[in-house]
Structures are given as C-alpha cells and as structure tokens.
Amino acid sequence: MTALPRLLVIMGSGETAPTMTTPHRRVFEQLGAATGGPVDAVLLDTPFGFQENVEILAAKTAEYFTDAAHRTVKIAGLARTDHGDVVATETAIAKIRAADWIFAGPGSPTFALRQWADTPIPDAIVDKLRNGGAVVFSSAAALTLGRKTIPVYEVYKSGADPYWVDGLDVLSEVGLPVVVIPHYDNKEGGNHDTSKCYLGERRLAMLEPELDDDVFILGVDEHTGVIIDLDANTAEIVGKGGVTLRKDGVSTRIETGTTVPFSTLQAGPVTPLTSGSDRHVTEPTDSETAVAPRSDPDVSGATVGDDAAVIPSLAGDAARLESEFDAALAARDADGAVKAILELDSAILQWSRDTLQGDEMKRARTSLRSMVVRLGGAATAGVRDVREVLGPVVEAALAARVTARTDKAYAVSDAIRDNLIAAGIEVRDTADGAEWVVTD
C-alpha cells in the first residue's frame, strides 16, 4: 500500500446522475491503485438528515455508487448530532476518520453546519486534504466548504433577506479562501433568475461586497465538477458546464475539459492572459474572462473542441429515443421500437437517483408511456407490413392464375382474380406481368 493521493472533488450537482459516473470511477480507481485493494468509502448523510426519509435517501445514494462505480459505500449514520446518542455519533465519526473516501451531497447547508458544529467533522475533512484521501462534496455539502455559505432554504424558500452564514472554511487549508456556490448556472426559475444556487445575480451582487477582502467566489455549474489533485497540483473541470472564479463582479470562467494548475484556482479571477500562456483564453464578455477547453475528450464522454459538446441529459436521451422509436414504427420494425422503449426505461432508471431533474423525469415518463401505447396500437393493427405477411400466399395464387391462363382455363383464372379482389387484393395485369396491391 502506498500513500493515498490527496483529492478534493467539488460538484455543482448531478452527483448521483450518469454525468458524474466517470469522474466518480476515476477517483475510486486512483485511490484503489494506492490501497492495492478495496477503498474504504463512507457516505456522510448529514445534509439531508432533517428529512423523514433520510434512511431511504442514504440507501438510494449508496446504491448509485454500487451500480455506477461498482464500489461499496458505507453510510456514516450521522444524520443528526443533536439527538443525544453519543455512542452513535462517535461511531459515525470513527467511520469518517478511518475512511479513504468521504462523500456528502444534497440537502440543507445550514442544517449540516449546525450538526457539524463542535464536532471533529471539519478536522476529519482537513485531515484527508493534508494527509491523504478523497473528499467529494456536492450541492448543499459543497456550500459548507468555504468561508461563508448561502442559506438556500431560508432565502429562496422562506423569503429571508439575503445574508451569509459562516461555513467550515476548510478550503482555506489548501489555499482557497472562497465561497463555494454550486448550481451556478441553474435555470429552473424560467421567468426569474435562479442562478448562483437560487440566489440570482441581483442578490449575489448585493451580498458580494460583504465578503472579506481575500475571499472570492468559486461557482460550479450543474452536472459539473472540479477534480483537484493536491499532490499533482492540477484542477480538472469535468461534466457539462464550467467553473467560475469571481470577485467584485469580475469573473474568470474555466470550461469543461480543461485542466489547469491548481494555482490558477488559488489565484482567483484574472484578466485575460497574453499569448504564449499555457491556457487558451477567449475574449471576455460581460466582465467575464473565459478559459476555453482544450480539444481533449472530457471525462463524461462528451467531446470538447470546436464543435458543441454533446452533453448527456435525461431530456436528451428521451428525445433521441423517441425519435428512434418513431423511425422504427414508420419502418414497421417492431424490434427497433421495443429496443427504443427498453433503452428509455433504462435511462429513466439511471437518472432516477439524480436529486435535481426539474420536470425532465416527468417528461421522460410521459414519452415512455406514449411509446408503449403507440406500440400497442401498432400491434393491434399489425406491425409487420401486410405485403410481407400476404406476399407468399398471393404470389402462389398469381402463379396458379398464370398456369390456368396458359392452359386456357380462363374461368379458373378469373375465379382466382375475383377471389383475390374479394379478399382486398387488386390484381393489375401489365406488360411485365401481374402486380398486386392491398385495397382494404
């Protein structure tokens, strides 16, 4: 066994979606190479510990890692620390301290911070970053890592005036004096701004001047992550979108597929770089400098380069498979239609563990039901081409008719023709021989 790598992974969302499967696998593989065997992995269930179905959510999350990453993930059992069960709390903390890999995801950042206050949890996280191990935090959990955090539920759901809450500030230990804002590019609001983790640009601009002079914002888009290798001094952007470094309204954006020195993140937002730099920079727009991706394929499987990347999503899968179903049905390809239905069913299952789908899941299920109903209707009418079914019989009858006419048995020939017409088959005599069409 060699020393564990020091890995910090911050995800904007999609932590249990297909978009993040490959990054999760890569992190586990890197740890496994160091351990020479299994990776001791623990799910920190505190962020959603206030929910009545916390055990179901934890089991569902652990199941995702079993299916997607082929790894066993233990549940810490630290939903709350205010229940008075000291033994349960200490048992959970011991699991976390011993783990090679710890993960925390969606829920409430302020609830998690209250539960972790005056516990060894922040020290356990710092220990991984200092001495080896992987810290994988997403969504609400990612919010807790910085100097300050956004009280999302209180502001967006309860209507409180925007304010900052003290975060764990564990990232300052690795030279990142930041406020982490996941869901940075959220668009769920439709006709109102829900970007910047539902805070919106206007309210973020109000709060930003209250940050300490050395603090800047690290924004991570949805279904996007940054894998920071503290030993290799690299930061790789993976997934759908990008990462934004922002201070006083001025931003540097690093696109998916890009790997930069970790010092680039530590430096915060910068002005456009000159030619000859090791980063490729496009012209800034709206006070934003963009660090463009290189042409390497990104880890989610989408290619990055001059053409727009094809980014996985449930909506995209549903649209593609419904189109394939339409084509199969039009071609009377029953197997192709069934294949499209089964693949959409599998896609819905794969995306079902994603915590933030908006209405994509509902739309995909609607598409699936529609496809099933349409296939049922086609089955009632007969999916196979009627000419394919009747062809051998009709061709045999026409051959018999040719024989009858050759033998000048015209009454027999006419009878064959009349019986075919009665059955909905019209026979047309041409210079090249008899042709037939289905009339009914």
C-alpha positions as CSV (number, residue, x, y, z in Angstrom):
1,M,0.0,0.0,0.0
2,T,1.3,3.5,-1.0
3,A,0.3,6.8,0.4
4,L,-3.2,7.9,-0.5
5,P,-3.5,10.7,-3.0
6,R,-5.0,13.9,-1.7
7,L,-8.1,14.6,-3.8
8,L,-10.7,17.2,-3.5
9,V,-13.7,17.0,-5.7
10,I,-16.4,19.7,-5.8
11,M,-19.5,19.1,-7.8
12,G,-22.3,21.6,-8.6
13,S,-24.9,18.9,-8.9
14,G,-25.5,15.6,-10.6
15,E,-23.5,13.7,-8.0
16,T,-25.8,10.7,-8.5
17,A,-26.5,11.1,-12.2
18,P,-24.9,9.5,-15.2
19,T,-23.0,12.7,-16.0
20,M,-20.7,12.1,-13.0
21,T,-20.3,8.4,-13.2
22,T,-16.9,8.5,-15.0
23,P,-15.4,11.1,-12.6
24,H,-16.5,9.0,-9.6
25,R,-15.0,5.9,-11.1
26,R,-11.7,7.7,-11.8
27,V,-11.4,8.9,-8.2
28,F,-12.1,5.4,-6.9
29,E,-9.6,3.9,-9.3
30,Q,-6.9,6.4,-8.2
31,L,-7.5,5.5,-4.6
32,G,-7.6,1.8,-5.3
33,A,-4.3,1.9,-7.0
34,A,-2.8,3.4,-3.8
35,T,-4.6,1.0,-1.4
36,G,-3.9,-2.1,-3.5
37,G,-7.4,-3.3,-2.7
38,P,-10.8,-2.1,-1.6
39,V,-11.4,1.6,-0.9
40,D,-12.9,2.4,2.5
41,A,-15.8,4.7,1.4
42,V,-18.3,6.4,3.6
43,L,-21.4,8.5,2.8
44,L,-21.9,11.4,5.1
45,D,-25.6,11.6,5.4
46,T,-25.9,14.8,7.5
47,P,-27.0,17.3,4.8
48,F,-30.4,15.6,4.3
49,G,-30.6,14.3,7.9
50,F,-33.6,16.5,8.6
51,Q,-35.8,14.6,6.2
52,E,-38.1,11.9,7.4
53,N,-36.9,9.5,4.6
54,V,-33.2,10.0,5.4
55,E,-32.5,6.3,5.6
56,I,-34.1,5.7,2.2
57,L,-32.2,8.6,0.6
58,A,-28.9,7.3,2.1
59,A,-29.6,3.8,0.8
60,K,-30.5,5.1,-2.6
61,T,-27.3,7.1,-2.8
62,A,-25.2,4.2,-1.7
63,E,-26.9,2.0,-4.3
64,Y,-25.9,4.5,-7.0
65,F,-22.2,4.0,-6.2
66,T,-22.7,0.2,-6.2
67,D,-24.3,0.3,-9.7
68,A,-22.4,3.2,-11.3
69,A,-18.9,2.9,-9.8
70,H,-19.0,-0.8,-8.7
71,R,-18.0,0.3,-5.2
72,T,-19.4,-0.5,-1.7
73,V,-20.1,2.7,0.2
74,K,-21.0,2.6,3.9
75,I,-23.4,5.0,5.4
76,A,-22.0,7.0,8.3
77,G,-25.2,7.1,10.2
78,L,-24.6,10.8,11.2
79,A,-28.0,12.2,10.1
80,R,-28.0,14.3,13.3
81,T,-25.7,15.0,16.2
82,D,-28.4,16.8,18.3
83,H,-30.2,13.5,19.2
84,G,-28.2,12.9,22.3
85,D,-26.9,9.5,21.2
86,V,-23.2,10.0,21.9
87,V,-22.3,6.4,21.0
88,A,-24.0,6.6,17.6
89,T,-22.3,10.0,16.9
90,E,-18.8,8.8,17.9
91,T,-19.3,5.5,15.9
92,A,-20.2,7.6,12.8
93,I,-17.2,10.0,13.3
94,A,-14.9,7.0,13.7
95,K,-16.1,5.7,10.3
96,I,-15.4,9.0,8.7
97,R,-12.0,9.4,10.2
98,A,-10.9,6.0,9.0
99,A,-12.3,6.3,5.5
100,D,-10.2,6.7,2.4
101,W,-13.1,8.4,0.6
102,I,-15.9,10.5,2.1
103,F,-18.9,11.9,0.2
104,A,-21.7,14.3,1.0
105,G,-24.3,15.8,-1.2
106,P,-27.7,17.4,-1.4
107,G,-29.8,18.7,1.5
108,S,-29.6,21.9,3.6
109,P,-26.2,23.5,4.1
110,T,-27.2,25.3,7.2
111,F,-28.7,22.2,8.8
112,A,-25.4,20.3,8.1
113,L,-23.4,23.2,9.6
114,R,-25.4,23.2,12.7
115,Q,-25.0,19.4,13.2
116,W,-21.3,19.6,12.5
117,A,-20.6,22.5,14.8
118,D,-18.4,21.5,17.8
119,T,-17.7,18.0,16.3
120,P,-14.5,16.6,14.7
121,I,-16.1,16.5,11.3
122,P,-14.3,19.7,9.9
123,D,-11.0,18.3,11.3
124,A,-11.6,14.9,9.6
125,I,-12.1,16.7,6.3
126,V,-8.9,18.7,6.7
127,D,-7.0,15.6,7.6
128,K,-7.9,14.0,4.3
129,L,-6.7,17.1,2.5
130,R,-3.5,17.2,4.4
131,N,-2.6,13.5,4.7
132,G,-4.4,11.6,2.0
133,G,-7.8,10.6,0.9
134,A,-10.6,11.9,-1.2
135,V,-13.2,14.5,-0.2
136,V,-16.1,14.5,-2.6
137,F,-18.7,17.2,-1.8
138,S,-21.6,18.3,-4.0
139,S,-24.6,20.6,-4.0
140,A,-25.5,21.5,-0.4
141,A,-22.4,19.9,1.1
142,A,-20.2,21.8,-1.3
143,L,-21.7,25.0,0.0
144,T,-20.4,24.2,3.5
145,L,-16.7,24.0,2.5
146,G,-16.0,27.7,2.1
147,R,-15.5,30.8,4.3
148,K,-19.2,31.6,4.0
149,T,-22.3,29.9,2.7
150,I,-25.7,30.8,1.3
151,P,-28.6,29.8,3.5
152,V,-30.5,28.5,0.4
153,Y,-33.7,27.3,2.1
154,E,-34.0,30.3,4.3
155,V,-33.6,32.8,1.4
156,Y,-35.2,31.0,-1.6
157,K,-37.9,29.0,0.2
158,S,-38.7,31.0,3.3
159,G,-38.2,34.6,2.0
160,A,-35.5,35.8,4.3
161,D,-33.4,38.7,3.2
162,P,-30.1,37.5,1.7
163,Y,-27.3,37.0,4.2
164,W,-24.1,35.0,4.6
165,V,-23.6,32.2,7.1
166,D,-20.2,31.1,8.4
167,G,-19.0,28.0,6.6
168,L,-16.5,25.3,7.6
169,D,-13.7,27.3,5.8
170,V,-11.8,24.0,5.3
171,L,-10.7,25.1,1.8
172,S,-8.5,27.8,3.3
173,E,-6.3,25.0,4.5
174,V,-5.4,24.3,0.8
175,G,-5.1,28.0,-0.2
176,L,-8.7,28.5,-1.4
177,P,-10.3,31.4,0.6
178,V,-13.6,31.0,-1.2
179,V,-17.3,30.9,-1.1
180,V,-18.4,27.8,-3.0
181,I,-21.6,28.3,-5.0
182,P,-22.9,25.1,-6.7
183,H,-25.8,25.2,-9.1
184,Y,-24.1,28.3,-10.5
185,D,-25.9,28.2,-13.9
186,N,-29.3,27.0,-12.6
187,K,-32.2,27.9,-14.9
188,E,-35.1,26.3,-13.1
189,G,-36.8,29.6,-12.4
190,G,-37.7,30.1,-16.1
191,N,-39.0,33.7,-15.8
192,H,-37.0,34.6,-12.8
193,D,-33.3,34.2,-12.0
194,T,-32.3,31.1,-10.1
195,S,-28.7,31.0,-11.0
196,K,-26.0,31.2,-8.3
197,C,-27.7,28.4,-6.3
198,Y,-31.1,30.0,-6.4
199,L,-29.8,33.3,-5.1
200,G,-29.8,35.1,-8.5
201,E,-27.4,37.6,-9.8
202,R,-29.1,40.6,-8.2
203,R,-29.0,39.2,-4.7
204,L,-25.4,37.8,-5.1
205,A,-24.3,41.3,-6.2
206,M,-25.9,42.7,-3.0
207,L,-24.0,40.2,-0.8
208,E,-20.6,40.1,-2.6
209,P,-19.3,43.4,-1.0
210,E,-19.7,41.9,2.4
211,L,-17.1,39.2,1.9
212,D,-13.6,39.6,3.3
213,D,-11.0,41.2,1.0
214,D,-9.2,38.0,0.4
215,V,-12.3,35.9,-0.3
216,F,-13.6,35.2,-3.8
217,I,-16.4,33.1,-5.2
218,L,-15.9,29.6,-6.7
219,G,-19.0,28.8,-8.8
220,V,-19.6,25.3,-10.1
221,D,-22.2,24.7,-12.8
222,E,-24.8,22.0,-12.5
223,H,-23.7,18.5,-13.6
224,T,-20.2,19.8,-13.5
225,G,-17.3,19.1,-11.2
226,V,-13.7,20.1,-10.5
227,I,-11.2,17.3,-9.5
228,I,-8.4,18.8,-7.6
229,D,-5.3,16.7,-7.2
230,L,-3.4,18.4,-4.4
231,D,-0.3,16.2,-5.0
232,A,-0.1,16.8,-8.7
233,N,-1.2,20.5,-8.3
234,T,-3.9,20.1,-11.0
235,A,-7.5,21.1,-11.3
236,E,-9.6,19.3,-14.0
237,I,-13.1,20.5,-15.0
238,V,-15.4,17.7,-15.8
239,G,-19.1,17.3,-16.8
240,K,-21.5,19.6,-18.6
241,G,-20.5,23.2,-17.9
242,G,-17.7,25.1,-16.3
243,V,-16.3,26.7,-13.1
244,T,-16.3,30.4,-12.4
245,L,-13.9,32.3,-10.3
246,R,-15.5,35.7,-9.3
247,K,-14.6,38.7,-7.2
248,D,-16.4,42.1,-7.2
249,G,-18.5,41.1,-10.2
250,V,-15.5,40.2,-12.4
251,S,-15.2,36.6,-13.4
252,T,-12.9,34.0,-14.9
253,R,-14.6,31.0,-16.4
254,I,-12.9,27.7,-16.9
255,E,-14.7,25.4,-19.3
256,T,-15.2,21.6,-19.0
257,G,-12.5,19.5,-20.5
258,T,-9.8,21.9,-19.2
259,T,-7.0,21.0,-16.8
260,V,-5.2,23.9,-15.2
261,P,-2.6,24.2,-12.4
262,F,-4.3,24.3,-9.0
263,S,-2.6,27.6,-8.5
264,T,-5.0,29.0,-11.2
265,L,-7.9,28.4,-8.8
266,Q,-6.0,29.7,-5.9
267,A,-5.3,32.9,-7.7
268,G,-8.9,33.7,-8.2
269,P,-10.3,35.7,-11.2
270,V,-7.7,37.2,-13.5
271,T,-7.5,39.4,-16.5
272,P,-7.2,37.8,-20.0
273,L,-3.8,36.1,-20.4
274,T,-1.4,37.1,-23.1
275,S,-0.4,34.8,-26.0
276,G,2.2,32.1,-25.1
277,S,0.4,31.3,-21.8
278,D,-0.3,27.6,-21.0
279,R,-4.0,28.4,-21.0
280,H,-6.2,29.3,-24.0
281,V,-8.3,32.4,-23.4
282,T,-11.2,33.8,-25.4
283,E,-12.4,37.4,-25.4
284,P,-14.2,38.2,-22.1
285,T,-17.9,39.0,-22.3
286,D,-19.9,40.8,-19.6
287,S,-16.9,41.2,-17.3
288,E,-16.0,37.6,-17.6
289,T,-12.8,36.0,-18.8
290,A,-13.2,32.6,-20.3
291,V,-10.5,29.9,-20.1
292,A,-11.5,27.7,-23.0
293,P,-11.2,23.9,-23.0
294,R,-8.5,22.0,-24.9
295,S,-9.6,19.6,-27.6
296,D,-9.2,16.5,-25.3
297,P,-12.3,14.5,-24.6
298,D,-13.8,15.3,-21.2
299,V,-14.3,12.6,-18.7
300,S,-18.1,12.4,-19.0
301,G,-17.7,11.1,-22.6
302,A,-18.6,14.4,-24.3
303,T,-16.1,15.6,-26.8
304,V,-14.8,19.1,-26.4
305,G,-13.4,21.2,-29.2
306,D,-14.6,23.5,-31.9
307,D,-18.0,21.8,-32.1
308,A,-20.5,22.0,-29.3
309,A,-20.2,19.1,-26.9
310,V,-23.0,16.6,-26.8
311,I,-23.9,16.6,-23.2
312,P,-25.8,13.7,-21.6
313,S,-29.2,14.5,-20.1
314,L,-32.4,12.7,-19.5
315,A,-34.2,15.1,-21.7
316,G,-31.7,14.5,-24.5
317,D,-31.9,10.7,-24.1
318,A,-35.7,10.9,-24.2
319,A,-35.8,13.0,-27.3
320,R,-33.3,10.8,-29.1
321,L,-35.0,7.5,-28.2
322,E,-38.5,8.8,-29.1
323,S,-37.1,9.8,-32.5
324,E,-35.6,6.3,-32.9
325,F,-39.0,4.8,-31.9
326,D,-40.8,6.9,-34.5
327,A,-38.4,5.8,-37.2
328,A,-38.7,2.1,-36.2
329,L,-42.5,2.3,-36.1
330,A,-42.6,4.0,-39.5
331,A,-40.4,1.2,-40.9
332,R,-42.6,-1.4,-39.2
333,D,-39.5,-2.5,-37.2
334,A,-41.1,-4.0,-34.1
335,D,-37.7,-5.0,-32.6
336,G,-36.4,-1.5,-33.1
337,A,-39.4,0.1,-31.4
338,V,-39.1,-2.3,-28.4
339,K,-35.4,-1.5,-28.2
340,A,-36.1,2.2,-28.0
341,I,-38.6,1.7,-25.2
342,L,-36.3,-0.5,-23.2
343,E,-33.4,1.9,-23.6
344,L,-35.6,4.8,-22.4
345,D,-36.7,2.8,-19.4
346,S,-33.0,2.1,-18.6
347,A,-32.2,5.8,-19.0
348,I,-35.0,6.8,-16.6
349,L,-33.6,4.3,-14.1
350,Q,-30.1,5.7,-14.4
351,W,-31.2,9.3,-14.0
352,S,-33.8,8.5,-11.2
353,R,-31.1,8.9,-8.5
354,D,-30.3,12.4,-9.6
355,T,-31.7,14.8,-7.0
356,L,-32.4,17.7,-9.3
357,Q,-34.2,16.8,-12.5
358,G,-36.8,19.6,-12.7
359,D,-39.6,18.3,-14.9
360,E,-37.3,16.1,-17.1
361,M,-38.3,12.9,-15.2
362,K,-42.0,13.6,-15.7
363,R,-41.5,14.4,-19.4
364,A,-39.4,11.2,-19.9
365,R,-42.1,9.1,-18.3
366,T,-44.7,10.7,-20.5
367,S,-42.7,9.9,-23.5
368,L,-42.3,6.3,-22.4
369,R,-46.0,5.8,-21.8
370,S,-46.8,7.3,-25.1
371,M,-44.4,5.0,-26.9
372,V,-45.9,2.0,-25.1
373,V,-49.4,3.0,-26.1
374,R,-48.4,3.6,-29.7
375,L,-46.7,0.2,-29.9
376,G,-49.8,-1.4,-28.5
377,G,-51.9,0.3,-31.2
378,A,-49.5,-0.8,-33.9
379,A,-49.6,-4.4,-32.5
380,T,-53.4,-4.3,-32.8
381,A,-53.2,-3.2,-36.4
382,G,-50.2,-5.4,-37.1
383,V,-46.7,-4.0,-37.1
384,R,-45.4,-6.1,-39.9
385,D,-46.0,-4.9,-43.5
386,V,-49.2,-6.6,-44.7
387,R,-47.4,-7.3,-48.1
388,E,-44.8,-9.2,-46.2
389,V,-47.4,-11.3,-44.5
390,L,-49.6,-11.9,-47.5
391,G,-46.9,-12.0,-50.1
392,P,-46.2,-15.7,-50.3
393,V,-49.9,-16.6,-50.5
394,V,-50.7,-14.0,-53.1
395,E,-47.7,-14.9,-55.2
396,A,-48.8,-18.6,-55.1
397,A,-52.3,-17.6,-56.2
398,L,-50.9,-15.5,-59.1
399,A,-48.7,-18.3,-60.2
400,A,-51.7,-20.6,-60.3
401,R,-53.5,-17.9,-62.3
402,V,-50.7,-17.8,-64.9
403,T,-50.8,-21.6,-65.2
404,A,-54.6,-21.5,-65.7
405,R,-54.3,-18.9,-68.4
406,T,-51.5,-20.8,-70.1
407,D,-53.8,-23.8,-70.1
408,K,-56.6,-21.5,-71.4
409,A,-58.7,-22.3,-68.3
410,Y,-59.9,-18.7,-68.2
411,A,-62.8,-19.4,-65.9
412,V,-60.3,-20.6,-63.3
413,S,-58.0,-17.6,-63.9
414,D,-61.0,-15.2,-63.5
415,A,-62.1,-17.0,-60.3
416,I,-58.6,-16.6,-58.8
417,R,-58.7,-12.9,-59.6
418,D,-62.2,-12.4,-58.3
419,N,-61.4,-14.2,-55.0
420,L,-58.3,-12.1,-54.5
421,I,-60.4,-8.9,-55.1
422,A,-62.9,-10.1,-52.6
423,A,-60.1,-10.6,-50.1
424,G,-58.9,-7.0,-50.7
425,I,-56.1,-7.7,-53.2
426,E,-56.4,-5.9,-56.5
427,V,-54.6,-7.6,-59.4
428,R,-53.3,-5.5,-62.2
429,D,-52.1,-7.1,-65.4
430,T,-49.1,-5.3,-67.0
431,A,-46.7,-6.0,-69.8
432,D,-44.2,-7.1,-67.2
433,G,-46.6,-9.5,-65.5
434,A,-49.2,-9.2,-62.8
435,E,-48.9,-6.7,-60.0
436,W,-51.0,-6.6,-56.8
437,V,-51.9,-4.0,-54.2
438,V,-53.8,-4.2,-50.9
439,T,-57.0,-2.2,-51.2
440,D,-58.5,-2.8,-47.7
